[in-house]
Amino acid sequence: MKTYTFDGHGINGADEYKSRLATLTNEGHAKNIGKLFAAAPELMEALEALLEHAEKYLRLGEVGGKEKRIIESARASIAKAKG
């Protein structure tokens, strides 16, 4: 798994040189989204694992309409993130 880091001003890569992936020039953006940006790979992995688990219950017919909408939303979010 890729592990990005946030140094308060930008996102650094997972390579041995910690190559700069993004620089957040707006201090507000850096504070608000920097950590989220850096955690994105772990968040994606967790969302995919939860979706896989939820889809098992969907196949068993053990989820209702609200849960189905949540599952569809998770699928759409993953698809959007992956392009």
DANOR-V227246 format. One record per backbone hydrogen bond with DSSP energy under -1.0 kcal/mol. CO is the residue of the C=O (numbers start at 0). NH is the residue of the N-H. If there is no record, write none. Layout:
[[CO/NH] [CO/NH]]
This chain:
[[4/11] [8/23] [9/6] [10/20] [10/21] [11/4] [14/17] [18/12] [21/10] [25/29] [26/30] [27/31] [28/32] [29/33] [32/36] [33/37] [34/38] [36/39] [38/42] [39/43] [40/44] [41/45] [42/46] [43/47] [44/48] [45/49] [46/50] [47/51] [48/52] [49/53] [50/54] [51/55] [52/56] [53/57] [54/58] [55/59] [56/61] [57/60] [63/67] [64/68] [65/69] [66/70] [67/71] [68/72] [69/73] [70/74] [71/75] [72/76] [73/77] [74/78] [75/79] [76/80] [77/81] [78/82]]
